[in-house]
Amino acid sequence: MSRVNQAFLDDLNILILKAQKGDKNAYGQIYDLFYKRIFRFCKFNTRNDNIAQDLCQETFLKAWKALPNFSQKGGSLQAYIFKIARNLIIDLSRKKKEERLSPYHDIEINYDLEEKIEKKDNIAKLHQAMAKLTETERQIIILHYFEDMTTREVAKVIGIKEGNLRVKTHRTLKKLKETLRGDRWNH
């Protein structure tokens, strides 16, 4: 682990300890560190900014209330917060079965028109392929490849063993590649 990463983890551990003792400013800093990523995850899974914001707020409120009992022996704070968000999303989807998961929207880059169209087409194909995955498969891909979470953290969030996650990730990537290859030949 690099010195920078270790320094970050040391700082985060200090913030966690302060927040566990009720320091709202320390928790505010934790909130600032993770908010954008949790929001992106919620938005991907709900397709709605307002619902994503509500889920985000509820996630951080639940995390704040449960923080005194949090122990890093059970996994990282990042995995802990993402697991809370995932559980809220699952609860919401159970309540609103008609809501469908939407593609990962996030990136606005200024390219020339041709590149923009090609990029949109590629993103649309990826979204279509992702839509064919199960909710758990999509979340594995998002957490691991979009949110850069470790296998261990993703396993904690999803609630499966690391070995099972590796197998599931491999199968999911294979399924995604086959879907993308199939789409290429169907057009």
Buried (B, 14 or more C-beta within 10 A) or exposed (E): EEEEEEEEBEEBEEBBEBBBEEEEEBBEBBBEBBBEBBBBBBBBBBBBEEBBBBBBBBBBEBBBEEBEEBEEEEBBBBBBBBBBBBBBBBEBBEEEEEBEBBBBEEEEEEEEEEEEEEEEEEBEBBEEBBEBBEEBBBBBBBBBEBBEBBBEBBBBBBEBEBEEBBEBBEEBBEBBEEBBEEBEEEE
